[in-house]
């Protein structure tokens, strides 16, 4: 039997969410290993890599699993803390 919950009129398959945590952590750890983080992913300038990951993190940070999947990626967590303060990111998130 599927474990499901309903949020905002949408049904969430909790088993699928649970099964997605480990692959998400693995992907973020791979990105973490490539991250320079000063202050952006690859250095001092925003690149397409930042823009791509910002879009993913906008969604990811809204999930209850955000802290769990970013626990072992401190550079990415710091990166998100910084880029989420950018006016353009704030505007998109509003």
MMTF fields as JSON, N, C-alpha, C and O atoms, coordinates in Angstrom:
{
  "mmtfVersion": "1.0.0",
  "mmtfProducer": "UNKNOWN",
  "numBonds": 375,
  "numAtoms": 376,
  "numGroups": 94,
  "numChains": 1,
  "numModels": 1,
  "chainsPerModel": [1],
  "groupsPerChain": [94],
  "chainIdList": ["A"],
  "bondAtomList": [4, 2, 8, 6, 12, 10, 16, 14, 20, 18, 24, 22, 28, 26, 32, 30, 36, 34, 40, 38, 44, 42, 48, 46, 52, 50, 56, 54, 60, 58, 64, 62, 68, 66, 72, 70, 76, 74, 80, 78, 84, 82, 88, 86, 92, 90, 96, 94, 100, 98, 104, 102, 108, 106, 112, 110, 116, 114, 120, 118, 124, 122, 128, 126, 132, 130, 136, 134, 140, 138, 144, 142, 148, 146, 152, 150, 156, 154, 160, 158, 164, 162, 168, 166, 172, 170, 176, 174, 180, 178, 184, 182, 188, 186, 192, 190, 196, 194, 200, 198, 204, 202, 208, 206, 212, 210, 216, 214, 220, 218, 224, 222, 228, 226, 232, 230, 236, 234, 240, 238, 244, 242, 248, 246, 252, 250, 256, 254, 260, 258, 264, 262, 268, 266, 272, 270, 276, 274, 280, 278, 284, 282, 288, 286, 292, 290, 296, 294, 300, 298, 304, 302, 308, 306, 312, 310, 316, 314, 320, 318, 324, 322, 328, 326, 332, 330, 336, 334, 340, 338, 344, 342, 348, 346, 352, 350, 356, 354, 360, 358, 364, 362, 368, 366, 372, 370],
  "bondOrderList": [1, 1, 1, 1, 1, 1, 1, 1, 1, 1, 1, 1, 1, 1, 1, 1, 1, 1, 1, 1, 1, 1, 1, 1, 1, 1, 1, 1, 1, 1, 1, 1, 1, 1, 1, 1, 1, 1, 1, 1, 1, 1, 1, 1, 1, 1, 1, 1, 1, 1, 1, 1, 1, 1, 1, 1, 1, 1, 1, 1, 1, 1, 1, 1, 1, 1, 1, 1, 1, 1, 1, 1, 1, 1, 1, 1, 1, 1, 1, 1, 1, 1, 1, 1, 1, 1, 1, 1, 1, 1, 1, 1, 1],
  "groupList": [{"groupName": "UNK", "atomNameList": ["N", "CA", "C", "O"], "elementList": ["N", "C", "C", "O"], "formalChargeList": [0, 0, 0, 0], "bondAtomList": [1, 0, 2, 1, 3, 2], "bondOrderList": [1, 1, 2], "singleLetterCode": "X", "chemCompType": "L-PEPTIDE LINKING"}],
  "groupTypeList": [0, 0, 0, 0, 0, 0, 0, 0, 0, 0, 0, 0, 0, 0, 0, 0, 0, 0, 0, 0, 0, 0, 0, 0, 0, 0, 0, 0, 0, 0, 0, 0, 0, 0, 0, 0, 0, 0, 0, 0, 0, 0, 0, 0, 0, 0, 0, 0, 0, 0, 0, 0, 0, 0, 0, 0, 0, 0, 0, 0, 0, 0, 0, 0, 0, 0, 0, 0, 0, 0, 0, 0, 0, 0, 0, 0, 0, 0, 0, 0, 0, 0, 0, 0, 0, 0, 0, 0, 0, 0, 0, 0, 0, 0],
  "groupIdList": [1, 2, 3, 4, 5, 6, 7, 8, 9, 10, 11, 12, 13, 14, 15, 16, 17, 18, 19, 20, 21, 22, 23, 24, 25, 26, 27, 28, 29, 30, 31, 32, 33, 34, 35, 36, 37, 38, 39, 40, 41, 42, 43, 44, 45, 46, 47, 48, 49, 50, 51, 52, 53, 54, 55, 56, 57, 58, 59, 60, 61, 62, 63, 64, 65, 66, 67, 68, 69, 70, 71, 72, 73, 74, 75, 76, 77, 78, 79, 80, 81, 82, 83, 84, 85, 86, 87, 88, 89, 90, 91, 92, 93, 94],
  "secStructList": [7, 7, 7, 3, 3, 3, 3, 6, 6, 3, 3, 3, 3, 2, 2, 2, 2, 2, 2, 2, 2, 2, 2, 2, 2, 2, 2, 2, 2, 2, 2, 2, 2, 2, 7, 7, 7, 1, 1, 5, 6, 6, 5, 1, 1, 7, 7, 2, 2, 2, 2, 2, 2, 2, 2, 2, 2, 2, 2, 2, 6, 6, 1, 6, 6, 2, 2, 2, 2, 2, 6, 6, 7, 2, 2, 2, 2, 2, 2, 2, 2, 2, 2, 6, 6, 1, 2, 2, 2, 2, 2, 2, 2, 7],
  "xCoordList": [0.84, 0.0, 0.883, 1.87, 0.517, 1.276, 0.967, -0.185, 2.02, 1.845, 1.679, 2.561, 0.545, 0.285, -0.198, -0.798, 0.078, -0.455, -0.969, -0.601, -1.813, -2.377, -1.978, -2.215, -1.368, -0.945, -1.449, -1.164, -2.19, -2.677, -3.503, -3.499, -4.213, -5.049, -4.311, -4.929, -3.002, -2.203, -1.838, -1.603, -1.795, -1.433, 0.048, 0.546, 0.742, 2.169, 2.345, 1.81, 3.087, 3.415, 4.663, 5.778, 4.476, 5.566, 6.655, 7.823, 6.287, 7.306, 8.237, 9.445, 7.702, 8.537, 9.443, 10.605, 8.923, 9.731, 10.87, 12.024, 10.545, 11.562, 12.638, 13.823, 12.228, 13.18, 14.001, 15.016, 13.594, 14.327, 15.407, 16.278, 15.366, 16.321, 17.76, 18.614, 18.048, 19.431, 19.993, 21.126, 19.248, 19.794, 20.008, 20.952, 19.144, 19.308, 20.57, 21.341, 20.78, 21.998, 23.246, 24.23, 23.205, 24.341, 24.633, 25.793, 23.601, 23.78, 24.355, 25.266, 23.817, 24.312, 25.755, 26.532, 26.117, 27.495, 28.444, 29.578, 27.983, 28.805, 29.014, 30.123, 27.959, 28.075, 28.961, 29.782, 28.793, 29.615, 31.1, 31.921, 31.444, 32.859, 33.465, 34.686, 32.624, 33.088, 32.999, 33.524, 32.334, 32.04, 33.245, 33.898, 33.529, 34.581, 33.98, 34.544, 32.825, 32.087, 32.705, 32.767, 33.165, 33.717, 33.236, 34.014, 32.072, 30.956, 30.048, 29.132, 30.31, 29.441, 30.02, 31.122, 29.286, 29.697, 31.112, 31.891, 31.432, 32.72, 33.685, 34.72, 33.351, 34.26, 33.555, 32.528, 34.12, 33.647, 32.523, 31.978, 32.17, 31.109, 29.999, 30.24, 28.78, 27.645, 27.813, 28.117, 27.615, 27.698, 26.38, 25.474, 26.29, 25.107, 24.895, 23.76, 25.963, 25.844, 25.06, 24.212, 25.343, 24.609, 23.134, 22.255, 22.875, 21.488, 20.697, 19.539, 21.312, 20.661, 20.351, 19.237, 21.342, 21.155, 20.234, 19.531, 20.225, 19.293, 17.866, 17.07, 17.537, 16.177, 15.834, 14.714, 16.776, 16.543, 16.393, 15.508, 17.251, 17.207, 15.959, 15.48, 15.427, 14.177, 13.089, 12.325, 13.035, 12.066, 12.458, 11.636, 13.709, 14.18, 14.039, 13.678, 14.318, 14.265, 12.844, 12.649, 11.857, 10.467, 10.003, 8.875, 10.865, 10.486, 10.916, 11.89, 10.207, 10.619, 11.961, 12.608, 12.38, 13.62, 14.858, 15.967, 14.697, 15.817, 16.993, 18.126, 16.741, 17.839, 18.495, 19.712, 17.704, 18.242, 19.171, 20.261, 18.752, 19.557, 20.754, 21.672, 20.767, 21.902, 22.835, 23.808, 22.559, 23.363, 24.834, 25.697, 25.13, 26.519, 27.126, 28.15, 26.494, 27.012, 27.113, 26.347, 28.043, 28.139, 28.46, 27.982, 29.266, 29.572, 28.315, 28.091, 27.498, 26.245, 25.265, 24.55, 25.228, 24.335, 24.754, 23.901, 26.048, 26.55, 26.281, 25.889, 26.503, 26.214, 24.75, 24.447, 23.83, 22.405, 22.079, 21.299, 22.663, 22.427, 22.814, 22.143, 23.888, 24.341, 23.51, 23.046, 23.319, 22.6, 21.13, 20.509, 20.565, 19.149, 18.924, 17.783, 20.012, 19.92, 19.957, 19.656, 20.326, 20.389, 18.991, 18.006, 18.923, 17.629, 16.891, 15.676, 17.602, 16.946, 16.357, 15.284, 17.042, 16.534, 15.345, 14.356, 15.434, 14.309, 13.066, 11.954, 13.27, 12.147, 11.492, 10.266, 12.295, 11.768, 11.033, 9.992, 11.573, 10.983, 9.73, 8.979, 9.502, 8.345, 7.036, 5.978],
  "yCoordList": [-1.183, 0.0, 1.243, 1.318, 2.211, 3.455, 4.362, 4.511, 4.967, 5.973, 7.311, 7.734, 7.988, 9.247, 10.284, 9.964, 11.527, 12.642, 13.668, 13.659, 14.541, 15.564, 16.935, 17.268, 17.723, 19.077, 19.999, 19.793, 21.001, 21.977, 21.365, 21.865, 20.288, 19.654, 18.668, 18.012, 18.547, 17.605, 16.423, 16.575, 15.262, 14.065, 13.773, 13.774, 13.526, 13.212, 11.73, 11.219, 11.054, 9.652, 9.638, 9.813, 9.434, 9.507, 8.476, 8.718, 7.331, 6.329, 6.84, 6.614, 7.522, 8.089, 9.177, 9.282, 9.979, 11.029, 10.397, 10.803, 9.406, 8.726, 8.097, 8.152, 7.503, 6.857, 7.854, 7.478, 9.101, 10.127, 10.81, 11.481, 10.652, 11.354, 10.928, 11.788, 9.653, 9.18, 9.589, 10.069, 9.42, 9.881, 11.394, 11.871, 12.135, 13.588, 13.95, 14.808, 13.296, 13.534, 13.197, 13.936, 12.097, 11.687, 12.724, 13.063, 13.222, 14.238, 15.526, 16.123, 15.951, 17.178, 17.022, 17.974, 15.834, 15.6, 15.653, 16.113, 15.184, 15.267, 16.727, 17.124, 17.518, 18.95, 19.636, 20.485, 19.267, 19.825, 19.604, 20.484, 18.441, 18.134, 19.013, 19.147, 19.611, 20.482, 21.963, 22.813, 22.262, 23.64, 24.344, 23.839, 25.536, 26.398, 27.184, 27.236, 27.793, 28.487, 29.776, 30.026, 30.595, 31.88, 33.047, 33.504, 33.536, 32.985, 32.091, 31.459, 32.043, 31.261, 29.87, 29.566, 29.044, 27.648, 27.498, 26.675, 28.303, 28.13, 29.286, 29.354, 30.192, 31.295, 32.595, 32.612, 33.689, 35.019, 35.573, 36.635, 34.866, 35.337, 34.306, 33.1, 34.802, 33.914, 33.289, 33.981, 31.981, 31.27, 30.546, 30.569, 29.914, 29.127, 28.017, 27.614, 27.531, 26.495, 27.022, 26.318, 28.257, 28.873, 29.015, 28.675, 29.517, 29.749, 28.455, 28.417, 27.4, 26.098, 25.594, 25.149, 25.667, 25.139, 26.015, 25.507, 27.32, 28.203, 27.744, 27.674, 27.43, 26.976, 25.704, 25.557, 24.794, 23.548, 23.831, 23.278, 24.687, 24.975, 25.765, 25.631, 26.577, 27.282, 26.256, 26.425, 25.219, 24.152, 23.322, 23.078, 22.896, 22.004, 22.608, 21.903, 23.907, 24.525, 24.606, 24.875, 24.377, 24.393, 23.039, 22.91, 22.038, 20.7, 20.462, 21.055, 19.612, 19.275, 18.546, 18.5, 17.979, 17.206, 18.059, 17.526, 19.367, 20.242, 20.109, 19.901, 20.225, 20.141, 18.766, 18.653, 17.739, 16.379, 16.193, 15.64, 16.651, 16.403, 17.335, 17.056, 18.427, 19.352, 19.251, 20.001, 18.355, 18.214, 17.983, 18.54, 17.164, 16.803, 17.639, 17.266, 18.763, 19.629, 21.071, 21.93, 21.342, 22.681, 23.789, 24.913, 23.49, 24.531, 24.917, 26.095, 23.927, 24.226, 24.948, 25.845, 24.567, 25.24, 26.706, 27.594, 26.965, 28.344, 29.102, 30.268, 28.409, 29.024, 29.452, 30.577, 28.543, 28.869, 30.031, 30.916, 30.029, 31.128, 32.465, 33.471, 32.486, 33.725, 34.092, 35.226, 33.137, 33.488, 33.77, 34.516, 33.195, 33.449, 34.887, 35.341, 35.603, 37.01, 37.959, 39.145, 37.442, 38.279, 38.793, 38.059, 40.05, 40.666, 39.878, 39.698, 39.413, 38.674, 37.357, 36.952, 36.69, 35.431, 35.701, 34.97, 36.744, 37.129, 37.412, 37.035, 38.084, 38.431, 37.156, 37.058, 36.196, 34.947, 34.176, 33.569, 34.204, 33.448, 34.096, 33.447, 35.358, 36.077, 35.597, 36.101],
  "zCoordList": [0.0, 0.0, 0.0, 0.731, -0.824, -0.915, 0.255, 0.665, 0.785, 1.819, 1.116, 0.37, 1.35, 0.677, 1.667, 2.693, 1.336, 2.102, 1.116, -0.059, 1.598, 0.729, 1.25, 2.411, 0.373, 0.721, -0.373, -1.553, 0.018, -0.952, -2.061, -3.185, -1.761, -2.759, -3.639, -4.477, -3.471, -4.252, -3.372, -2.173, -3.97, -3.225, -3.415, -4.54, -2.327, -2.348, -2.049, -1.065, -2.891, -2.651, -1.771, -2.263, -0.493, 0.486, 0.215, 0.518, -0.35, -0.679, -1.764, -1.694, -2.765, -3.824, -3.268, -3.663, -2.364, -1.744, -0.959, -1.092, -0.142, 0.669, -0.211, 0.117, -1.324, -2.23, -3.03, -3.617, -3.069, -3.821, -2.983, -3.537, -1.665, -0.792, -1.074, -1.285, -1.085, -1.284, -2.648, -2.706, -3.751, -5.038, -5.084, -5.715, -4.425, -4.379, -3.61, -4.041, -2.472, -1.697, -2.519, -2.486, -3.246, -4.06, -5.143, -5.378, -5.795, -6.838, -6.253, -6.827, -5.107, -4.48, -4.008, -4.072, -3.536, -3.117, -4.314, -4.186, -5.477, -6.687, -7.081, -7.438, -7.018, -7.325, -6.298, -6.644, -5.041, -3.96, -4.241, -3.98, -4.768, -5.011, -6.109, -6.188, -6.955, -8.032, -7.682, -8.402, -6.576, -6.208, -5.617, -4.703, -6.165, -5.616, -4.455, -3.362, -4.713, -3.67, -3.186, -1.983, -4.112, -3.665, -4.529, -5.366, -4.396, -3.633, -4.477, -3.954, -5.796, -6.672, -6.898, -6.441, -7.591, -7.748, -8.294, -7.814, -9.304, -9.974, -9.778, -10.44, -8.874, -8.608, -8.291, -7.613, -8.793, -8.405, -9.271, -8.97, -10.344, -11.233, -11.351, -11.295, -11.514, -11.755, -13.133, -14.105, -13.209, -14.482, -14.736, -13.903, -15.88, -16.217, -15.185, -14.934, -14.599, -13.564, -12.364, -11.815, -11.959, -10.848, -11.208, -10.416, -12.406, -12.811, -12.855, -12.439, -13.354, -13.405, -12.0, -11.723, -11.118, -9.767, -8.927, -8.053, -9.174, -8.46, -8.697, -7.761, -9.952, -10.26, -9.503, -9.015, -9.401, -8.665, -7.175, -6.522, -6.639, -5.205, -4.812, -3.686, -5.711, -5.411, -5.083, -4.133, -5.865, -5.622, -4.399, -3.515, -4.359, -3.304, -1.913, -0.972, -1.766, -0.441, 0.103, 1.289, -0.749, -0.306, 0.227, 0.703, 0.146, 0.592, 2.039, 2.503, 2.74, 4.112, 4.156, 5.202, 3.032, 2.979, 2.709, 2.668, 2.526, 2.167, 3.13, 2.696, 4.412, 5.383, 5.356, 5.505, 5.17, 5.121, 3.936, 4.084, 2.756, 1.557, 1.439, 0.667, 2.181, 2.109, 3.318, 3.406, 4.229, 5.447, 5.154, 5.832, 4.148, 3.866, 2.739, 2.165, 2.426, 1.364, 1.864, 1.427, 2.769, 3.363, 2.36, 2.516, 1.327, 0.334, -0.44, -0.721, -0.781, -1.487, -0.581, -1.027, 0.672, 1.626, 1.76, 1.746, 1.89, 1.973, 0.675, 0.689, -0.452, -1.753, -1.819, -2.216, -1.424, -1.476, -0.536, -0.889, 0.636, 1.576, 0.952, 1.182, 0.166, -0.464, -1.695, -1.81, -2.62, -3.85, -3.598, -4.355, -2.558, -2.271, -1.786, -1.701, -1.467, -1.069, -2.272, -2.136, -3.445, -4.643, -4.998, -4.911, -5.394, -5.721, -6.797, -6.706, -7.803, -8.895, -8.395, -8.842, -7.481, -6.931, -6.026, -6.065, -5.211, -4.357, -5.191, -4.82, -6.328, -7.191, -7.746, -7.787, -8.165, -8.701, -7.602, -7.852, -6.403, -5.292, -4.711, -3.982, -5.024, -4.453, -5.019, -4.641]
}
